[in-house]
């Protein structure tokens, strides 16, 4: 099923819901990745080393479970749509305030608050979309939604390339307030989840401990799974621009640096949609395992290509596999989650995985500084995590086509 044919099968309101959820994750990722593009610039302005600035990445990721739990419970109680709008406004506000940081301490505190707001978006947006579409469309739409993440990465790279020399890193964070405009679209065009409407009278009154009774083992498994997924994606993305600057000697605003990031994100877009759609035919687990393991033979091109052409091919292919595995995640987590906590559990498991993997950029930077170098560290990291991820997926359950709101 192609993207266009799948979208044609959705009604008017369903298309708006999918688009809003896609844009929400795109703009959320856009705001997040702006920070990763200016690590060197921030370090220079505040006269600290790069590793200290990467603590901001750690704090953002570490704060996201707080937001997932807070906003997820609100979404299960009061509905996906209104809570999603509040969440989008909040992460846009904290992005704006980051531009006015007067010290590295203030900047790091604001990145933590941004992480709290960012933590709520994915789970609510994914549950709103998955609960609003036919089961047969979930795989492809899942890949489309998750492709919002590399699209946000691409937008961040584009804005950085075009504007960094003119407005500096502070100006980029001011541009990062654009996502707040998405609230106007959601308010006008996006209806509430029909599955939530069908069950909230009963489930909305349940305490979390009551709603999660009998599901704690599943929650722990999903957290471990998402830790591996986040080590996979962040291990291939967060230090990539630093790798371009330090190891490839490409200036932050150069066209070559932008092209490599563009190829990386194009691969992510292709991989997410392809493997998400393929999971409808071969199963969620099988699609994720194949994508994860196929990343391993691509690693030498990705970090040791030897020329911009080969490095570009490697950047494209590595993200076909990394985000190909990720493309199945939104539908996989939502299908495994009970109705009463679908606003909370997928997002919380995802963001707890982020917390467990939050030291990825810091660890890679530290290991590289100790003499291993970023190319070797990034290569070994992705190879090890790909194997771990495949094993965890193989050991877990699957609920392809599960009925929502029954």
C-alpha positions as CSV (number, residue, x, y, z in Angstrom):
1,X,0.0,0.0,0.0
2,X,1.5,3.4,-1.0
3,X,1.4,6.5,1.2
4,X,-1.1,8.2,-1.1
5,X,-3.4,5.2,-1.4
6,X,-3.4,4.7,2.3
7,X,-4.3,8.3,2.9
8,X,-7.1,8.2,0.3
9,X,-8.7,5.5,2.4
10,X,-8.9,7.8,5.4
11,X,-11.8,10.2,5.8
12,X,-11.3,14.0,6.0
13,X,-11.0,14.1,9.8
14,X,-8.6,11.2,9.9
15,X,-6.3,12.8,7.4
16,X,-6.2,16.0,9.5
17,X,-5.4,13.9,12.6
18,X,-2.5,12.1,10.9
19,X,-1.2,15.3,9.6
20,X,-1.3,17.1,12.9
21,X,0.4,14.2,14.7
22,X,3.1,14.1,12.0
23,X,3.7,17.8,12.2
24,X,3.7,17.7,16.0
25,X,6.5,15.2,16.1
26,X,8.3,17.0,13.2
27,X,8.3,20.3,15.0
28,X,9.2,18.7,18.3
29,X,12.2,17.1,16.8
30,X,13.1,20.3,15.0
31,X,13.3,22.1,18.3
32,X,15.3,19.3,19.9
33,X,17.9,19.0,17.1
34,X,18.6,22.7,16.9
35,X,20.5,22.3,20.1
36,X,22.7,19.5,18.7
37,X,23.7,21.7,15.8
38,X,25.1,24.4,18.1
39,X,27.0,22.5,20.7
40,X,30.3,23.9,19.5
41,X,29.0,27.5,19.3
42,X,27.5,27.3,22.8
43,X,30.7,25.9,24.2
44,X,32.7,28.7,22.7
45,X,30.4,31.5,24.0
46,X,30.3,30.2,27.6
47,X,33.9,29.1,27.6
48,X,33.2,25.5,28.5
49,X,34.1,22.2,26.8
50,X,31.8,20.4,24.4
51,X,31.2,17.6,26.8
52,X,29.6,20.0,29.4
53,X,27.3,21.3,26.7
54,X,26.2,17.8,25.8
55,X,24.8,17.6,29.4
56,X,21.9,19.6,27.9
57,X,21.1,16.7,25.6
58,X,21.2,14.4,28.6
59,X,18.9,16.7,30.7
60,X,16.4,17.0,27.8
61,X,16.2,13.2,27.4
62,X,16.1,12.6,31.1
63,X,13.2,15.0,31.6
64,X,11.0,13.5,29.0
65,X,9.6,10.6,31.1
66,X,8.3,13.3,33.6
67,X,6.4,14.9,30.7
68,X,5.2,11.6,29.3
69,X,3.7,10.6,32.6
70,X,2.2,14.0,33.4
71,X,0.7,14.8,30.0
72,X,-0.1,11.2,29.3
73,X,-2.3,10.9,32.4
74,X,-3.9,14.1,31.6
75,X,-4.6,12.9,28.1
76,X,-6.2,9.6,29.4
77,X,-8.3,11.7,31.8
78,X,-9.3,14.7,29.7
79,X,-8.7,13.7,26.1
80,X,-5.8,13.6,23.6
81,X,-6.6,16.8,21.7
82,X,-6.7,19.5,24.4
83,X,-3.7,18.2,26.3
84,X,-1.7,18.0,23.0
85,X,-2.4,21.7,22.4
86,X,-1.2,22.7,25.8
87,X,1.9,20.6,25.4
88,X,2.9,22.1,22.1
89,X,2.6,25.6,23.5
90,X,4.8,24.8,26.5
91,X,7.7,23.2,24.6
92,X,7.7,26.2,22.2
93,X,7.9,28.7,25.1
94,X,10.8,26.9,26.7
95,X,12.6,26.8,23.3
96,X,12.2,30.6,23.1
97,X,13.5,31.2,26.6
98,X,16.6,29.1,25.8
99,X,17.6,31.9,23.4
100,X,18.0,34.3,26.3
101,X,20.2,32.2,28.5
102,X,22.8,34.2,30.4
103,X,24.9,31.3,31.6
104,X,25.5,27.6,30.9
105,X,23.6,26.8,34.1
106,X,20.5,28.7,33.0
107,X,20.7,27.1,29.6
108,X,20.9,23.6,31.0
109,X,17.9,24.3,33.4
110,X,15.8,25.4,30.4
111,X,16.7,22.3,28.4
112,X,15.4,20.2,31.3
113,X,12.1,22.1,31.3
114,X,12.0,21.8,27.5
115,X,12.4,18.1,27.9
116,X,9.4,17.9,30.3
117,X,7.2,19.5,27.7
118,X,8.7,17.5,24.8
119,X,8.1,14.3,26.7
120,X,4.4,14.6,26.4
121,X,4.1,15.1,22.6
122,X,5.0,11.7,21.1
123,X,2.8,9.5,23.2
124,X,-0.3,11.7,22.9
125,X,0.2,12.4,19.2
126,X,0.8,8.7,18.4
127,X,-2.2,7.5,20.4
128,X,-4.5,10.1,18.9
129,X,-3.5,9.0,15.4
130,X,-3.5,5.3,16.0
131,X,-6.9,5.4,17.7
132,X,-8.4,7.4,14.8
133,X,-7.5,5.3,11.8
134,X,-8.5,1.8,10.5
135,X,-6.3,-1.1,11.8
136,X,-5.0,-1.9,8.3
137,X,-3.6,1.6,7.9
138,X,-1.6,1.5,11.1
139,X,1.7,0.2,9.8
140,X,2.1,2.7,7.1
141,X,0.8,5.6,9.1
142,X,3.1,4.5,11.9
143,X,6.1,4.8,9.6
144,X,4.8,8.1,8.3
145,X,4.4,9.5,11.9
146,X,7.9,8.4,13.0
147,X,9.3,9.9,9.8
148,X,8.4,13.2,11.4
149,X,11.5,12.8,13.6
150,X,14.0,12.8,10.7
151,X,12.0,15.5,9.0
152,X,12.5,17.7,12.1
153,X,16.2,16.8,12.0
154,X,16.3,17.9,8.4
155,X,14.5,21.2,9.1
156,X,16.9,21.9,11.9
157,X,19.8,21.2,9.6
158,X,18.3,23.5,6.9
159,X,17.7,26.4,9.3
160,X,21.1,26.0,10.8
161,X,22.7,26.0,7.3
162,X,20.8,29.0,6.1
163,X,20.7,31.2,9.2
164,X,23.5,30.3,11.7
165,X,25.9,32.8,10.3
166,X,23.3,35.6,10.3
167,X,21.5,35.1,13.6
168,X,23.7,32.9,15.7
169,X,22.7,30.1,18.0
170,X,20.4,32.3,20.0
171,X,18.5,33.3,16.9
172,X,17.9,29.6,16.0
173,X,16.1,29.1,19.3
174,X,13.9,32.1,18.5
175,X,13.0,30.5,15.2
176,X,12.2,27.4,17.2
177,X,9.0,29.0,18.5
178,X,7.2,28.3,15.2
179,X,5.6,25.0,16.4
180,X,3.3,27.0,18.6
181,X,1.3,27.8,15.4
182,X,0.4,24.1,15.2
183,X,-2.1,24.6,18.0
184,X,-4.3,26.8,15.7
185,X,-4.5,23.9,13.2
186,X,-5.3,21.3,15.8
187,X,-8.0,23.5,17.4
188,X,-9.7,24.0,14.0
189,X,-9.3,20.7,12.2
190,X,-8.5,17.8,14.6
191,X,-11.3,15.9,16.4
192,X,-10.9,13.9,19.6
193,X,-10.0,10.3,19.5
194,X,-13.1,8.1,19.0
195,X,-11.5,5.3,21.0
196,X,-10.9,7.6,23.9
197,X,-14.5,8.9,23.7
198,X,-15.8,5.4,23.7
199,X,-14.0,4.4,26.9
200,X,-13.2,7.5,29.0
201,X,-16.4,7.4,31.1
202,X,-15.0,4.3,32.7
203,X,-11.3,4.4,32.2
204,X,-10.9,8.1,32.8
205,X,-11.8,7.6,36.5
206,X,-9.2,4.9,37.1
207,X,-6.1,5.6,39.0
208,X,-2.8,4.6,37.3
209,X,-2.2,1.7,39.6
210,X,-5.7,0.3,38.9
211,X,-5.4,0.8,35.2
212,X,-2.0,-0.8,35.0
213,X,-3.0,-3.9,37.1
214,X,-1.6,-7.0,35.3
215,X,0.5,-4.9,32.9
216,X,3.6,-4.0,34.9
217,X,5.8,-6.7,33.3
218,X,4.8,-5.4,29.9
219,X,5.6,-1.9,30.9
220,X,9.1,-2.9,32.1
221,X,9.7,-4.8,28.9
222,X,8.7,-1.8,26.8
223,X,11.0,0.5,28.8
224,X,14.0,-1.8,28.1
225,X,13.0,-2.1,24.5
226,X,12.8,1.7,24.1
227,X,16.1,2.2,25.8
228,X,17.7,0.1,23.1
229,X,15.7,1.9,20.4
230,X,16.9,5.3,21.7
231,X,20.5,4.2,22.0
232,X,20.1,3.2,18.4
233,X,18.7,6.5,17.1
234,X,20.6,8.9,19.3
235,X,23.8,7.0,18.9
236,X,23.6,7.6,15.2
237,X,22.3,11.2,15.2
238,X,23.2,13.3,18.2
239,X,27.0,13.5,17.6
240,X,26.8,13.3,13.9
241,X,27.1,17.0,13.3
242,X,30.1,17.2,15.7
243,X,31.6,14.3,13.8
244,X,31.2,16.4,10.6
245,X,32.9,19.4,12.2
246,X,35.7,17.6,14.2
247,X,36.5,14.6,12.0
248,X,35.5,15.6,8.5
249,X,36.5,19.2,9.1
250,X,33.3,20.6,7.6
251,X,32.3,24.0,9.0
252,X,28.9,24.1,10.6
253,X,27.4,26.3,7.9
254,X,28.9,24.5,4.9
255,X,26.9,23.1,2.1
256,X,28.7,19.7,2.3
257,X,27.8,19.3,6.0
258,X,24.2,20.1,5.1
259,X,24.1,17.7,2.2
260,X,25.3,14.8,4.5
261,X,22.6,15.6,7.1
262,X,20.0,15.9,4.3
263,X,20.9,12.4,2.9
264,X,20.8,11.0,6.4
265,X,17.3,12.3,7.0
266,X,16.1,11.3,3.5
267,X,17.2,7.8,4.4
268,X,15.3,8.0,7.6
269,X,12.1,9.1,5.8
270,X,12.4,6.3,3.3
271,X,13.2,3.6,5.9
272,X,10.4,4.6,8.3
273,X,7.7,4.5,5.7
274,X,9.0,1.4,4.0
275,X,9.4,-0.8,7.1
276,X,6.3,0.6,8.7
277,X,4.2,-0.4,5.7
278,X,6.1,-3.8,5.4
279,X,5.2,-4.6,9.0
280,X,1.6,-5.0,7.9
281,X,2.7,-7.9,5.7
282,X,5.5,-9.6,7.7
283,X,4.7,-8.6,11.2
284,X,5.9,-5.9,13.6
285,X,8.7,-7.9,15.2
286,X,10.1,-9.3,12.0
287,X,10.3,-5.9,10.3
288,X,12.1,-4.3,13.3
289,X,14.6,-7.2,13.6
290,X,15.5,-7.1,9.8
291,X,16.0,-3.3,9.9
292,X,18.2,-3.4,13.0
293,X,20.5,-6.1,11.7
294,X,20.8,-4.6,8.2
295,X,22.4,-1.5,9.9
296,X,25.5,-3.5,10.8
297,X,27.0,-4.0,7.3
298,X,26.3,-0.3,6.4
299,X,28.5,1.1,9.3
300,X,31.9,1.2,7.5
301,X,30.4,3.5,4.8
302,X,28.7,5.7,7.4
303,X,31.8,6.6,9.4
304,X,34.8,5.5,7.2
305,X,33.5,6.1,3.7
306,X,36.7,8.0,2.7
307,X,34.9,10.4,0.3
308,X,31.9,12.6,0.6
309,X,30.1,10.4,-2.0
310,X,30.6,7.2,0.1
311,X,29.9,9.0,3.3
312,X,26.7,10.3,1.9
313,X,25.6,6.8,0.8
314,X,26.5,5.5,4.2
315,X,24.5,8.3,5.9
316,X,21.5,7.5,3.8
317,X,21.6,3.8,4.3
318,X,22.3,3.8,8.0
319,X,19.2,5.8,8.6
320,X,17.1,3.7,6.3
321,X,17.8,0.9,8.8
322,X,17.7,2.9,12.1
323,X,14.5,4.7,11.3
324,X,13.2,1.7,9.5
325,X,13.1,-0.1,12.8
326,X,11.7,3.0,14.5
327,X,8.9,3.3,11.9
328,X,7.1,0.3,13.4
329,X,7.3,1.6,17.0
330,X,4.2,3.9,17.2
331,X,1.8,1.2,16.1
332,X,3.7,-1.6,18.0
333,X,3.5,0.2,21.3
334,X,0.0,1.4,20.9
335,X,-1.3,-2.1,19.9
336,X,0.4,-3.6,23.0
337,X,-1.1,-0.9,25.4
338,X,-4.5,-1.3,27.2
339,X,-7.2,1.2,26.3
340,X,-7.1,2.7,29.8
341,X,-3.5,3.8,29.6
342,X,-2.8,4.2,25.9
343,X,-2.3,7.9,26.4
344,X,0.3,7.2,29.1
345,X,2.0,3.8,28.6
346,X,3.5,4.2,25.0
347,X,4.8,7.7,25.7
348,X,6.1,6.9,29.1
349,X,7.8,3.7,28.0
350,X,9.3,5.6,25.1
351,X,10.6,8.4,27.3
352,X,11.8,6.1,30.1
353,X,13.8,4.4,27.3
354,X,15.1,7.9,26.5
355,X,16.1,8.3,30.2
356,X,18.0,5.0,30.2
357,X,19.7,6.1,27.0
358,X,20.1,9.8,27.9
359,X,23.9,9.5,28.4
360,X,24.5,8.4,24.8
361,X,25.9,11.6,23.5
362,X,27.9,12.2,26.7
363,X,29.3,8.7,26.6
364,X,30.2,8.9,23.0
365,X,31.9,12.3,23.5
366,X,33.9,11.0,26.6
367,X,35.0,7.9,24.9
368,X,36.1,9.8,21.8
369,X,38.1,12.3,23.9
370,X,39.9,9.5,25.6
371,X,41.6,8.6,22.4
372,X,39.2,6.2,20.5
373,X,37.9,9.0,18.2
374,X,34.2,9.6,17.2
375,X,34.2,7.3,14.1
376,X,35.3,4.2,16.1
377,X,33.0,5.0,19.0
378,X,30.0,5.6,16.9
379,X,30.6,2.5,14.8
380,X,31.0,0.2,17.7
381,X,28.0,1.7,19.5
382,X,25.6,1.1,16.6
383,X,26.8,-2.4,15.9
384,X,26.4,-3.5,19.6
385,X,23.0,-1.8,20.0
386,X,21.7,-3.3,16.7
387,X,22.3,-6.8,18.1
388,X,20.8,-5.9,21.5
389,X,17.7,-4.4,19.8
390,X,17.1,-7.4,17.6
391,X,17.3,-9.8,20.6
392,X,14.9,-7.7,22.7
393,X,12.4,-7.5,19.9
394,X,12.6,-11.2,19.3
395,X,11.9,-11.9,23.0
396,X,8.8,-9.7,23.1
397,X,5.1,-9.9,22.2
398,X,3.2,-8.6,19.2
399,X,-0.4,-7.5,18.8
400,X,-0.7,-6.6,15.2
401,X,-4.3,-5.5,14.3
402,X,-5.5,-5.2,18.0
403,X,-8.9,-3.5,18.4
404,X,-8.9,-0.2,20.2
405,X,-11.8,1.2,22.3
406,X,-13.5,-2.2,22.6
